[in-house]
Amino acid sequence: MHKTTASPTPTHCPYCALQCGMGLAPDPGRDGGLAVVERAFPVNRGALCGKGRTATEVLSSRVRLTEPLIRTHATGKLEPATWEEALDRIAEGLSRTRAEHGPDAVGVFGGGGLTNEKAYGLGKFARVVLGTSQIDYNGRFCMSSAAAAHQRAFGLDRGLPFPLEDIPRTGCVILVGSNLAETMPPALRYLTELRENGGRLIVVDPRRTRTAEQADLHLAPRPGTDLALALGLLHLVVAEGRTDEAFIGERTSGWEEARAGAMAHWPELVERITGVSVPELREAVRLFCAPEHAMVLTARGPEQQSKGTDTVGAWINLVLATGRAGRPLSGYGCLTGQGNGQGGREHGQKADQLPGYRKLTDPAARAHVAGVWGVDPESLPGPGRSAYELLDALGGDVKSLLLMGSNPVVSAPRAAHIEGRLRSLDFLAVADVVLSETAELADVVLPVTQWAEETGTTTNLEGRVLLRRRAITPPAGVRTDLFVLHELAARLGVEKGFPTDPEEVFEELRRASAGGPADYSGITYRRLAEEDGVFWPCPAEAASGDGGGDGEDSALDAAPDDPAAELAGEPSAERLGNSAAELAGGRVEFASTSAHPGTPRLFLDRFATEDGRARFVPVTHRAAAEEPDAEYPVLLTTGRVVAQYQSGTQTRRVAELNAAAPGPFVELHPQLAERIGVADGEEVTVVSRRGTAVAPAKVTRSIRPDTVFMPFHWAGEGRANTLTHPALDPVSRMPEFKVCAVRLERTAPA
Ligand code: SF4
């Protein structure tokens, strides 16, 4: 990472939900290029992982798309075209499907990496211009189970209902199914500081990951049994008299049913289900219950299961029973994965939601949003299908698809089947920065701008809304996603309502979100520029003359004269009002003006349910959709490696990252390797009922002998998602990425 005295543009990494702060400055070594420079931002304090450090490489990648492509009848290949031709062709394709089969025959698929403005625009485009209910996004594959469990228990979903900086000051953290050391390395310091401060760390993961190595206690349950593990811990909490009866009585409902469910999961039974021993269970309860404050944090491990919502609910029940929610330095939180995974689910690209995290089925919400959009509430379609169900319907009753910011050929479960569904479409249009594996299948591909070439907002895993600023002129030939929506809307008969200026879109988003659960109405570009982030809900508009609001100067125009001074600033502690004294009183005071300060900590007074009480939800263990048997005797779990991000669309184009993580592998225990006769580095074939993947074996004792692990970032014969199971959680509609049954074969003849 470069250090420079030039005036870098303060912005944020384009990748994961940590949204690390960084600066971008002209790169003296590359004419017209950008270099990443350090900047003080409270979340990452200047630290970046390799993905963030190299993020500017994708801007000037030689495989960058810089002109639209249209598949020609003559050659059947994608050929260069003008923007007019490409947009006309998309409008014609979508119109024809709509005319022949009705609006719901047109699907829209978004992404958790799209900015808030794009997510908002895409949802509005689907419902107002296309009139289709068939819209969802790849964030459904990320944190939807945690979001559903959050809603069910607390009445509101914000990944972390407290800032990350609370983590080092709590007494114990149970980290369930998260490998922070690989997925968001700068966040590992929160756990390191926790332990330096005398706090304890329990990591739950079937693999002894680099994160698990940091733990005081590592529990390695069999994949798919996290729910039983949480129930077993709650059983012991009750049996050992460690419940917080005052908290349960004053601030929760539904305890008796949840308690009864836990008491049916006695420790010896849980040991048999999970493989975690009774002494380990007792030690976990002792570590978790001893301090005054404690947290449970989950990630994709427990969430990407066909019982993900109940699994997260079981961990929330543990938090509630011990009185560790709605209090400072305690609580349950989800470590959302995608860059705008949080904001992406708040502003209307989800099948069942309207902007402001409003429910699409709520008449008042429909009336409010329709009012902002200037349409009849009756004209808004109802909820559509979830992401996997939508992809599975392609070529069936969904004939055409517009896709932005997603690569389901790599990232969807049962990926070969989904690839086939995409191929069977009458018409597919994809907007992306490079020719992803999904874009390769399209009839029209639009080359669009990316992070540093455009301005927009994201919302990180803490619910902190951030401003990503344009720092470089995009290549000639590319356009923004907002331009695409504007032009397509006009071609489809809607001349107004789709501005290309992101701040104008954000102003409308503020009005649409006003009064909703995720209320952004008090947040402006100016505030984001000046305060370096504001936590939602932020319902109050700034007082007159305090910045923001219609008619104010653009925040970009109003950015500090000396961005370098801003980069060097220390924005965290006073702004969040996080002194120990304030926290001890359960209140956070802000040294702020009359503007609403934003809400770093939720639920301190009441939960967001109708009666203000958190809800216990009774849950019971159930088996994974596919358990091992004689034919498929091994469990497969999938995940990430530090040098790649999601489907790898961007990171596989970065030389340094590719060198560090050039391809997939199959991690397996020496006992299993010996059984199938494969040595470390030799190719191994993994077979499930959905297909076959081939990758080199990585033999290690850090994984259970009954389980293999594959990272899912690659296409081709090593595509892990060829193998994964599409069984869906009944509440969140999350597919079961984290567990299925496979068999292993030696690829080369013995
Ligand atoms: Fe930070 Fe995530 Fe970017 Fe790495 S990928 S620099 S952890 S935001």
Residues whose N, C-alpha, C, O or C-beta is under 5 A from the ligand:
A	BS01	SF4	C13 Y15 C16 L18 Q19 C20 L48 C49 K51 G52 T183 M184 P185 P186
